[in-house]
Amino acid sequence: MDQKKKLSVVIEHWIEHNESHRGEYKKWAQTAGELGLDSVKVEIEEAMGKISQSNQHLMKALKTLQ
């Protein structure tokens, strides 16, 4: 496998990995909200947004490789 293909595989993995974390963050943000920890919920949701932004950049990079 050449380096370009390896890079594509790695980026795809990062995107999937980030999405799995994003799902966990969502669950814990909801839990924080249920506990009345609104500021914690907001910060977790902010982190979720950053993961989405990161994945958008990774998807652009992946598209460029293909």
mmCIF file of the N, C-alpha and C atoms, coordinates in Angstrom:
data_MODEL
# 
_entry.id   MODEL 
# 
loop_
_atom_site.group_PDB 
_atom_site.id 
_atom_site.type_symbol 
_atom_site.label_atom_id 
_atom_site.label_alt_id 
_atom_site.label_comp_id 
_atom_site.label_asym_id 
_atom_site.label_entity_id 
_atom_site.label_seq_id 
_atom_site.pdbx_PDB_ins_code 
_atom_site.Cartn_x 
_atom_site.Cartn_y 
_atom_site.Cartn_z 
_atom_site.occupancy 
_atom_site.B_iso_or_equiv 
_atom_site.pdbx_formal_charge 
_atom_site.auth_seq_id 
_atom_site.auth_comp_id 
_atom_site.auth_asym_id 
_atom_site.auth_atom_id 
_atom_site.pdbx_PDB_model_num 
ATOM 1   N N  . MET A 1 1  ? 0.852   -1.179 0.000  1.00 0.00 ? 1  MET A N  1 
ATOM 2   C CA . MET A 1 1  ? 0.000   0.000  0.000  1.00 0.00 ? 1  MET A CA 1 
ATOM 3   C C  . MET A 1 1  ? 0.896   1.241  0.000  1.00 0.00 ? 1  MET A C  1 
ATOM 4   N N  . ASP A 1 2  ? 0.615   2.153  -0.913 1.00 0.00 ? 2  ASP A N  1 
ATOM 5   C CA . ASP A 1 2  ? 1.438   3.358  -0.973 1.00 0.00 ? 2  ASP A CA 1 
ATOM 6   C C  . ASP A 1 2  ? 1.042   4.346  0.132  1.00 0.00 ? 2  ASP A C  1 
ATOM 7   N N  . GLN A 1 3  ? 1.869   5.340  0.335  1.00 0.00 ? 3  GLN A N  1 
ATOM 8   C CA . GLN A 1 3  ? 1.671   6.298  1.423  1.00 0.00 ? 3  GLN A CA 1 
ATOM 9   C C  . GLN A 1 3  ? 0.369   7.090  1.275  1.00 0.00 ? 3  GLN A C  1 
ATOM 10  N N  . LYS A 1 4  ? 0.005   7.420  0.053  1.00 0.00 ? 4  LYS A N  1 
ATOM 11  C CA . LYS A 1 4  ? -1.231  8.171  -0.174 1.00 0.00 ? 4  LYS A CA 1 
ATOM 12  C C  . LYS A 1 4  ? -2.443  7.345  0.253  1.00 0.00 ? 4  LYS A C  1 
ATOM 13  N N  . LYS A 1 5  ? -2.440  6.073  -0.079 1.00 0.00 ? 5  LYS A N  1 
ATOM 14  C CA . LYS A 1 5  ? -3.533  5.182  0.319  1.00 0.00 ? 5  LYS A CA 1 
ATOM 15  C C  . LYS A 1 5  ? -3.558  5.018  1.835  1.00 0.00 ? 5  LYS A C  1 
ATOM 16  N N  . LYS A 1 6  ? -2.387  4.856  2.439  1.00 0.00 ? 6  LYS A N  1 
ATOM 17  C CA . LYS A 1 6  ? -2.313  4.737  3.895  1.00 0.00 ? 6  LYS A CA 1 
ATOM 18  C C  . LYS A 1 6  ? -2.888  5.977  4.568  1.00 0.00 ? 6  LYS A C  1 
ATOM 19  N N  . LEU A 1 7  ? -2.549  7.144  4.022  1.00 0.00 ? 7  LEU A N  1 
ATOM 20  C CA . LEU A 1 7  ? -3.055  8.391  4.579  1.00 0.00 ? 7  LEU A CA 1 
ATOM 21  C C  . LEU A 1 7  ? -4.577  8.436  4.502  1.00 0.00 ? 7  LEU A C  1 
ATOM 22  N N  . SER A 1 8  ? -5.138  7.991  3.397  1.00 0.00 ? 8  SER A N  1 
ATOM 23  C CA . SER A 1 8  ? -6.599  7.937  3.260  1.00 0.00 ? 8  SER A CA 1 
ATOM 24  C C  . SER A 1 8  ? -7.218  7.031  4.316  1.00 0.00 ? 8  SER A C  1 
ATOM 25  N N  . VAL A 1 9  ? -6.604  5.882  4.523  1.00 0.00 ? 9  VAL A N  1 
ATOM 26  C CA . VAL A 1 9  ? -7.112  4.929  5.516  1.00 0.00 ? 9  VAL A CA 1 
ATOM 27  C C  . VAL A 1 9  ? -7.034  5.532  6.917  1.00 0.00 ? 9  VAL A C  1 
ATOM 28  N N  . VAL A 1 10 ? -5.934  6.191  7.220  1.00 0.00 ? 10 VAL A N  1 
ATOM 29  C CA . VAL A 1 10 ? -5.762  6.806  8.541  1.00 0.00 ? 10 VAL A CA 1 
ATOM 30  C C  . VAL A 1 10 ? -6.803  7.904  8.759  1.00 0.00 ? 10 VAL A C  1 
ATOM 31  N N  . ILE A 1 11 ? -7.007  8.747  7.767  1.00 0.00 ? 11 ILE A N  1 
ATOM 32  C CA . ILE A 1 11 ? -7.984  9.828  7.904  1.00 0.00 ? 11 ILE A CA 1 
ATOM 33  C C  . ILE A 1 11 ? -9.390  9.265  8.085  1.00 0.00 ? 11 ILE A C  1 
ATOM 34  N N  . GLU A 1 12 ? -9.729  8.239  7.321  1.00 0.00 ? 12 GLU A N  1 
ATOM 35  C CA . GLU A 1 12 ? -11.040 7.599  7.494  1.00 0.00 ? 12 GLU A CA 1 
ATOM 36  C C  . GLU A 1 12 ? -11.199 7.079  8.918  1.00 0.00 ? 12 GLU A C  1 
ATOM 37  N N  . HIS A 1 13 ? -10.152 6.480  9.446  1.00 0.00 ? 13 HIS A N  1 
ATOM 38  C CA . HIS A 1 13 ? -10.181 5.967  10.820 1.00 0.00 ? 13 HIS A CA 1 
ATOM 39  C C  . HIS A 1 13 ? -10.386 7.107  11.818 1.00 0.00 ? 13 HIS A C  1 
ATOM 40  N N  . TRP A 1 14 ? -9.668  8.206  11.633 1.00 0.00 ? 14 TRP A N  1 
ATOM 41  C CA . TRP A 1 14 ? -9.814  9.348  12.541 1.00 0.00 ? 14 TRP A CA 1 
ATOM 42  C C  . TRP A 1 14 ? -11.247 9.862  12.553 1.00 0.00 ? 14 TRP A C  1 
ATOM 43  N N  . ILE A 1 15 ? -11.856 9.948  11.377 1.00 0.00 ? 15 ILE A N  1 
ATOM 44  C CA . ILE A 1 15 ? -13.237 10.432 11.284 1.00 0.00 ? 15 ILE A CA 1 
ATOM 45  C C  . ILE A 1 15 ? -14.171 9.508  12.064 1.00 0.00 ? 15 ILE A C  1 
ATOM 46  N N  . GLU A 1 16 ? -14.041 8.216  11.839 1.00 0.00 ? 16 GLU A N  1 
ATOM 47  C CA . GLU A 1 16 ? -14.884 7.246  12.551 1.00 0.00 ? 16 GLU A CA 1 
ATOM 48  C C  . GLU A 1 16 ? -14.637 7.305  14.058 1.00 0.00 ? 16 GLU A C  1 
ATOM 49  N N  . HIS A 1 17 ? -13.380 7.409  14.430 1.00 0.00 ? 17 HIS A N  1 
ATOM 50  C CA . HIS A 1 17 ? -13.012 7.469  15.851 1.00 0.00 ? 17 HIS A CA 1 
ATOM 51  C C  . HIS A 1 17 ? -13.615 8.718  16.502 1.00 0.00 ? 17 HIS A C  1 
ATOM 52  N N  . ASN A 1 18 ? -13.496 9.843  15.828 1.00 0.00 ? 18 ASN A N  1 
ATOM 53  C CA . ASN A 1 18 ? -14.068 11.082 16.353 1.00 0.00 ? 18 ASN A CA 1 
ATOM 54  C C  . ASN A 1 18 ? -15.575 10.963 16.527 1.00 0.00 ? 18 ASN A C  1 
ATOM 55  N N  . GLU A 1 19 ? -16.239 10.347 15.558 1.00 0.00 ? 19 GLU A N  1 
ATOM 56  C CA . GLU A 1 19 ? -17.694 10.198 15.644 1.00 0.00 ? 19 GLU A CA 1 
ATOM 57  C C  . GLU A 1 19 ? -18.094 9.319  16.826 1.00 0.00 ? 19 GLU A C  1 
ATOM 58  N N  . SER A 1 20 ? -17.312 8.292  17.106 1.00 0.00 ? 20 SER A N  1 
ATOM 59  C CA . SER A 1 20 ? -17.644 7.446  18.254 1.00 0.00 ? 20 SER A CA 1 
ATOM 60  C C  . SER A 1 20 ? -17.514 8.244  19.551 1.00 0.00 ? 20 SER A C  1 
ATOM 61  N N  . HIS A 1 21 ? -16.508 9.090  19.644 1.00 0.00 ? 21 HIS A N  1 
ATOM 62  C CA . HIS A 1 21 ? -16.363 9.942  20.829 1.00 0.00 ? 21 HIS A CA 1 
ATOM 63  C C  . HIS A 1 21 ? -17.496 10.957 20.900 1.00 0.00 ? 21 HIS A C  1 
ATOM 64  N N  . ARG A 1 22 ? -17.876 11.491 19.768 1.00 0.00 ? 22 ARG A N  1 
ATOM 65  C CA . ARG A 1 22 ? -18.946 12.482 19.724 1.00 0.00 ? 22 ARG A CA 1 
ATOM 66  C C  . ARG A 1 22 ? -20.237 11.899 20.300 1.00 0.00 ? 22 ARG A C  1 
ATOM 67  N N  . GLY A 1 23 ? -20.509 10.635 19.985 1.00 0.00 ? 23 GLY A N  1 
ATOM 68  C CA . GLY A 1 23 ? -21.688 9.967  20.530 1.00 0.00 ? 23 GLY A CA 1 
ATOM 69  C C  . GLY A 1 23 ? -21.635 9.858  22.047 1.00 0.00 ? 23 GLY A C  1 
ATOM 70  N N  . GLU A 1 24 ? -20.465 9.547  22.573 1.00 0.00 ? 24 GLU A N  1 
ATOM 71  C CA . GLU A 1 24 ? -20.295 9.470  24.025 1.00 0.00 ? 24 GLU A CA 1 
ATOM 72  C C  . GLU A 1 24 ? -20.453 10.847 24.663 1.00 0.00 ? 24 GLU A C  1 
ATOM 73  N N  . TYR A 1 25 ? -19.895 11.855 24.025 1.00 0.00 ? 25 TYR A N  1 
ATOM 74  C CA . TYR A 1 25 ? -20.023 13.217 24.550 1.00 0.00 ? 25 TYR A CA 1 
ATOM 75  C C  . TYR A 1 25 ? -21.490 13.619 24.635 1.00 0.00 ? 25 TYR A C  1 
ATOM 76  N N  . LYS A 1 26 ? -22.246 13.275 23.608 1.00 0.00 ? 26 LYS A N  1 
ATOM 77  C CA . LYS A 1 26 ? -23.669 13.626 23.587 1.00 0.00 ? 26 LYS A CA 1 
ATOM 78  C C  . LYS A 1 26 ? -24.387 12.998 24.777 1.00 0.00 ? 26 LYS A C  1 
ATOM 79  N N  . LYS A 1 27 ? -24.087 11.733 25.029 1.00 0.00 ? 27 LYS A N  1 
ATOM 80  C CA . LYS A 1 27 ? -24.708 11.025 26.147 1.00 0.00 ? 27 LYS A CA 1 
ATOM 81  C C  . LYS A 1 27 ? -24.369 11.710 27.472 1.00 0.00 ? 27 LYS A C  1 
ATOM 82  N N  . TRP A 1 28 ? -23.106 12.074 27.648 1.00 0.00 ? 28 TRP A N  1 
ATOM 83  C CA . TRP A 1 28 ? -22.686 12.678 28.901 1.00 0.00 ? 28 TRP A CA 1 
ATOM 84  C C  . TRP A 1 28 ? -23.143 14.125 29.034 1.00 0.00 ? 28 TRP A C  1 
ATOM 85  N N  . ALA A 1 29 ? -23.303 14.812 27.932 1.00 0.00 ? 29 ALA A N  1 
ATOM 86  C CA . ALA A 1 29 ? -23.866 16.166 27.982 1.00 0.00 ? 29 ALA A CA 1 
ATOM 87  C C  . ALA A 1 29 ? -25.304 16.098 28.489 1.00 0.00 ? 29 ALA A C  1 
ATOM 88  N N  . GLN A 1 30 ? -26.035 15.117 28.001 1.00 0.00 ? 30 GLN A N  1 
ATOM 89  C CA . GLN A 1 30 ? -27.413 14.931 28.452 1.00 0.00 ? 30 GLN A CA 1 
ATOM 90  C C  . GLN A 1 30 ? -27.440 14.607 29.946 1.00 0.00 ? 30 GLN A C  1 
ATOM 91  N N  . THR A 1 31 ? -26.536 13.744 30.379 1.00 0.00 ? 31 THR A N  1 
ATOM 92  C CA . THR A 1 31 ? -26.458 13.391 31.799 1.00 0.00 ? 31 THR A CA 1 
ATOM 93  C C  . THR A 1 31 ? -26.150 14.622 32.639 1.00 0.00 ? 31 THR A C  1 
ATOM 94  N N  . ALA A 1 32 ? -25.198 15.428 32.185 1.00 0.00 ? 32 ALA A N  1 
ATOM 95  C CA . ALA A 1 32 ? -24.857 16.650 32.918 1.00 0.00 ? 32 ALA A CA 1 
ATOM 96  C C  . ALA A 1 32 ? -26.080 17.558 33.027 1.00 0.00 ? 32 ALA A C  1 
ATOM 97  N N  . GLY A 1 33 ? -26.831 17.678 31.941 1.00 0.00 ? 33 GLY A N  1 
ATOM 98  C CA . GLY A 1 33 ? -28.040 18.493 31.968 1.00 0.00 ? 33 GLY A CA 1 
ATOM 99  C C  . GLY A 1 33 ? -29.058 17.969 32.962 1.00 0.00 ? 33 GLY A C  1 
ATOM 100 N N  . GLU A 1 34 ? -29.221 16.656 32.992 1.00 0.00 ? 34 GLU A N  1 
ATOM 101 C CA . GLU A 1 34 ? -30.165 16.040 33.933 1.00 0.00 ? 34 GLU A CA 1 
ATOM 102 C C  . GLU A 1 34 ? -29.742 16.256 35.380 1.00 0.00 ? 34 GLU A C  1 
ATOM 103 N N  . LEU A 1 35 ? -28.441 16.399 35.603 1.00 0.00 ? 35 LEU A N  1 
ATOM 104 C CA . LEU A 1 35 ? -27.917 16.642 36.950 1.00 0.00 ? 35 LEU A CA 1 
ATOM 105 C C  . LEU A 1 35 ? -27.930 18.127 37.312 1.00 0.00 ? 35 LEU A C  1 
ATOM 106 N N  . GLY A 1 36 ? -28.406 18.950 36.399 1.00 0.00 ? 36 GLY A N  1 
ATOM 107 C CA . GLY A 1 36 ? -28.441 20.385 36.652 1.00 0.00 ? 36 GLY A CA 1 
ATOM 108 C C  . GLY A 1 36 ? -27.098 21.063 36.455 1.00 0.00 ? 36 GLY A C  1 
ATOM 109 N N  . LEU A 1 37 ? -26.181 20.387 35.807 1.00 0.00 ? 37 LEU A N  1 
ATOM 110 C CA . LEU A 1 37 ? -24.839 20.927 35.571 1.00 0.00 ? 37 LEU A CA 1 
ATOM 111 C C  . LEU A 1 37 ? -24.799 21.573 34.185 1.00 0.00 ? 37 LEU A C  1 
ATOM 112 N N  . ASP A 1 38 ? -25.538 22.658 34.066 1.00 0.00 ? 38 ASP A N  1 
ATOM 113 C CA . ASP A 1 38 ? -25.710 23.286 32.756 1.00 0.00 ? 38 ASP A CA 1 
ATOM 114 C C  . ASP A 1 38 ? -24.405 23.784 32.152 1.00 0.00 ? 38 ASP A C  1 
ATOM 115 N N  . SER A 1 39 ? -23.514 24.330 32.977 1.00 0.00 ? 39 SER A N  1 
ATOM 116 C CA . SER A 1 39 ? -22.250 24.830 32.425 1.00 0.00 ? 39 SER A CA 1 
ATOM 117 C C  . SER A 1 39 ? -21.385 23.677 31.917 1.00 0.00 ? 39 SER A C  1 
ATOM 118 N N  . VAL A 1 40 ? -21.458 22.539 32.584 1.00 0.00 ? 40 VAL A N  1 
ATOM 119 C CA . VAL A 1 40 ? -20.728 21.353 32.123 1.00 0.00 ? 40 VAL A CA 1 
ATOM 120 C C  . VAL A 1 40 ? -21.324 20.868 30.804 1.00 0.00 ? 40 VAL A C  1 
ATOM 121 N N  . LYS A 1 41 ? -22.643 20.840 30.749 1.00 0.00 ? 41 LYS A N  1 
ATOM 122 C CA . LYS A 1 41 ? -23.332 20.427 29.520 1.00 0.00 ? 41 LYS A CA 1 
ATOM 123 C C  . LYS A 1 41 ? -22.915 21.310 28.349 1.00 0.00 ? 41 LYS A C  1 
ATOM 124 N N  . VAL A 1 42 ? -22.882 22.613 28.569 1.00 0.00 ? 42 VAL A N  1 
ATOM 125 C CA . VAL A 1 42 ? -22.510 23.554 27.508 1.00 0.00 ? 42 VAL A CA 1 
ATOM 126 C C  . VAL A 1 42 ? -21.085 23.295 27.026 1.00 0.00 ? 42 VAL A C  1 
ATOM 127 N N  . GLU A 1 43 ? -20.171 23.059 27.944 1.00 0.00 ? 43 GLU A N  1 
ATOM 128 C CA . GLU A 1 43 ? -18.774 22.817 27.558 1.00 0.00 ? 43 GLU A CA 1 
ATOM 129 C C  . GLU A 1 43 ? -18.631 21.515 26.772 1.00 0.00 ? 43 GLU A C  1 
ATOM 130 N N  . ILE A 1 44 ? -19.350 20.486 27.188 1.00 0.00 ? 44 ILE A N  1 
ATOM 131 C CA . ILE A 1 44 ? -19.305 19.215 26.450 1.00 0.00 ? 44 ILE A CA 1 
ATOM 132 C C  . ILE A 1 44 ? -19.887 19.408 25.055 1.00 0.00 ? 44 ILE A C  1 
ATOM 133 N N  . GLU A 1 45 ? -20.988 20.146 24.967 1.00 0.00 ? 45 GLU A N  1 
ATOM 134 C CA . GLU A 1 45 ? -21.586 20.414 23.657 1.00 0.00 ? 45 GLU A CA 1 
ATOM 135 C C  . GLU A 1 45 ? -20.645 21.231 22.776 1.00 0.00 ? 45 GLU A C  1 
ATOM 136 N N  . GLU A 1 46 ? -19.897 22.137 23.386 1.00 0.00 ? 46 GLU A N  1 
ATOM 137 C CA . GLU A 1 46 ? -18.904 22.908 22.637 1.00 0.00 ? 46 GLU A CA 1 
ATOM 138 C C  . GLU A 1 46 ? -17.822 21.974 22.081 1.00 0.00 ? 46 GLU A C  1 
ATOM 139 N N  . ALA A 1 47 ? -17.394 21.026 22.897 1.00 0.00 ? 47 ALA A N  1 
ATOM 140 C CA . ALA A 1 47 ? -16.407 20.039 22.441 1.00 0.00 ? 47 ALA A CA 1 
ATOM 141 C C  . ALA A 1 47 ? -16.967 19.217 21.281 1.00 0.00 ? 47 ALA A C  1 
ATOM 142 N N  . MET A 1 48 ? -18.252 18.870 21.361 1.00 0.00 ? 48 MET A N  1 
ATOM 143 C CA . MET A 1 48 ? -18.894 18.132 20.269 1.00 0.00 ? 48 MET A CA 1 
ATOM 144 C C  . MET A 1 48 ? -18.836 18.932 18.973 1.00 0.00 ? 48 MET A C  1 
ATOM 145 N N  . GLY A 1 49 ? -19.067 20.223 19.080 1.00 0.00 ? 49 GLY A N  1 
ATOM 146 C CA . GLY A 1 49 ? -19.002 21.083 17.902 1.00 0.00 ? 49 GLY A CA 1 
ATOM 147 C C  . GLY A 1 49 ? -17.609 21.124 17.305 1.00 0.00 ? 49 GLY A C  1 
ATOM 148 N N  . LYS A 1 50 ? -16.608 21.133 18.168 1.00 0.00 ? 50 LYS A N  1 
ATOM 149 C CA . LYS A 1 50 ? -15.223 21.141 17.686 1.00 0.00 ? 50 LYS A CA 1 
ATOM 150 C C  . LYS A 1 50 ? -14.890 19.838 16.967 1.00 0.00 ? 50 LYS A C  1 
ATOM 151 N N  . ILE A 1 51 ? -15.421 18.732 17.477 1.00 0.00 ? 51 ILE A N  1 
ATOM 152 C CA . ILE A 1 51 ? -15.201 17.449 16.807 1.00 0.00 ? 51 ILE A CA 1 
ATOM 153 C C  . ILE A 1 51 ? -15.836 17.472 15.420 1.00 0.00 ? 51 ILE A C  1 
ATOM 154 N N  . SER A 1 52 ? -17.034 18.036 15.331 1.00 0.00 ? 52 SER A N  1 
ATOM 155 C CA . SER A 1 52 ? -17.697 18.138 14.025 1.00 0.00 ? 52 SER A CA 1 
ATOM 156 C C  . SER A 1 52 ? -16.865 18.982 13.063 1.00 0.00 ? 52 SER A C  1 
ATOM 157 N N  . GLN A 1 53 ? -16.330 20.092 13.561 1.00 0.00 ? 53 GLN A N  1 
ATOM 158 C CA . GLN A 1 53 ? -15.483 20.944 12.723 1.00 0.00 ? 53 GLN A CA 1 
ATOM 159 C C  . GLN A 1 53 ? -14.231 20.193 12.284 1.00 0.00 ? 53 GLN A C  1 
ATOM 160 N N  . SER A 1 54 ? -13.636 19.471 13.206 1.00 0.00 ? 54 SER A N  1 
ATOM 161 C CA . SER A 1 54 ? -12.446 18.687 12.890 1.00 0.00 ? 54 SER A CA 1 
ATOM 162 C C  . SER A 1 54 ? -12.752 17.675 11.791 1.00 0.00 ? 54 SER A C  1 
ATOM 163 N N  . ASN A 1 55 ? -13.877 16.989 11.932 1.00 0.00 ? 55 ASN A N  1 
ATOM 164 C CA . ASN A 1 55 ? -14.244 15.999 10.922 1.00 0.00 ? 55 ASN A CA 1 
ATOM 165 C C  . ASN A 1 55 ? -14.512 16.639 9.568  1.00 0.00 ? 55 ASN A C  1 
ATOM 166 N N  . GLN A 1 56 ? -15.063 17.840 9.553  1.00 0.00 ? 56 GLN A N  1 
ATOM 167 C CA . GLN A 1 56 ? -15.275 18.529 8.278  1.00 0.00 ? 56 GLN A CA 1 
ATOM 168 C C  . GLN A 1 56 ? -13.944 18.762 7.571  1.00 0.00 ? 56 GLN A C  1 
ATOM 169 N N  . HIS A 1 57 ? -12.946 19.180 8.332  1.00 0.00 ? 57 HIS A N  1 
ATOM 170 C CA . HIS A 1 57 ? -11.621 19.403 7.746  1.00 0.00 ? 57 HIS A CA 1 
ATOM 171 C C  . HIS A 1 57 ? -11.002 18.086 7.281  1.00 0.00 ? 57 HIS A C  1 
ATOM 172 N N  . LEU A 1 58 ? -11.166 17.045 8.085  1.00 0.00 ? 58 LEU A N  1 
ATOM 173 C CA . LEU A 1 58 ? -10.629 15.741 7.694  1.00 0.00 ? 58 LEU A CA 1 
ATOM 174 C C  . LEU A 1 58 ? -11.324 15.214 6.440  1.00 0.00 ? 58 LEU A C  1 
ATOM 175 N N  . MET A 1 59 ? -12.625 15.438 6.328  1.00 0.00 ? 59 MET A N  1 
ATOM 176 C CA . MET A 1 59 ? -13.353 14.994 5.135  1.00 0.00 ? 59 MET A CA 1 
ATOM 177 C C  . MET A 1 59 ? -12.890 15.757 3.892  1.00 0.00 ? 59 MET A C  1 
ATOM 178 N N  . LYS A 1 60 ? -12.605 17.044 4.055  1.00 0.00 ? 60 LYS A N  1 
ATOM 179 C CA . LYS A 1 60 ? -12.071 17.822 2.928  1.00 0.00 ? 60 LYS A CA 1 
ATOM 180 C C  . LYS A 1 60 ? -10.714 17.270 2.502  1.00 0.00 ? 60 LYS A C  1 
ATOM 181 N N  . ALA A 1 61 ? -9.885  16.951 3.486  1.00 0.00 ? 61 ALA A N  1 
ATOM 182 C CA . ALA A 1 61 ? -8.567  16.386 3.178  1.00 0.00 ? 61 ALA A CA 1 
ATOM 183 C C  . ALA A 1 61 ? -8.723  15.050 2.456  1.00 0.00 ? 61 ALA A C  1 
ATOM 184 N N  . LEU A 1 62 ? -9.638  14.229 2.940  1.00 0.00 ? 62 LEU A N  1 
ATOM 185 C CA . LEU A 1 62 ? -9.871  12.922 2.330  1.00 0.00 ? 62 LEU A CA 1 
ATOM 186 C C  . LEU A 1 62 ? -10.370 13.076 0.893  1.00 0.00 ? 62 LEU A C  1 
ATOM 187 N N  . LYS A 1 63 ? -11.274 14.006 0.689  1.00 0.00 ? 63 LYS A N  1 
ATOM 188 C CA . LYS A 1 63 ? -11.804 14.249 -0.655 1.00 0.00 ? 63 LYS A CA 1 
ATOM 189 C C  . LYS A 1 63 ? -10.681 14.687 -1.599 1.00 0.00 ? 63 LYS A C  1 
ATOM 190 N N  . THR A 1 64 ? -9.771  15.499 -1.104 1.00 0.00 ? 64 THR A N  1 
ATOM 191 C CA . THR A 1 64 ? -8.642  15.956 -1.912 1.00 0.00 ? 64 THR A CA 1 
ATOM 192 C C  . THR A 1 64 ? -7.744  14.788 -2.314 1.00 0.00 ? 64 THR A C  1 
ATOM 193 N N  . LEU A 1 65 ? -7.609  13.818 -1.422 1.00 0.00 ? 65 LEU A N  1 
ATOM 194 C CA . LEU A 1 65 ? -6.771  12.650 -1.715 1.00 0.00 ? 65 LEU A CA 1 
ATOM 195 C C  . LEU A 1 65 ? -7.387  11.735 -2.768 1.00 0.00 ? 65 LEU A C  1 
ATOM 196 N N  . GLN A 1 66 ? -8.704  11.768 -2.885 1.00 0.00 ? 66 GLN A N  1 
ATOM 197 C CA . GLN A 1 66 ? -9.375  10.829 -3.785 1.00 0.00 ? 66 GLN A CA 1 
ATOM 198 C C  . GLN A 1 66 ? -9.581  11.418 -5.115 1.00 0.00 ? 66 GLN A C  1 
# 
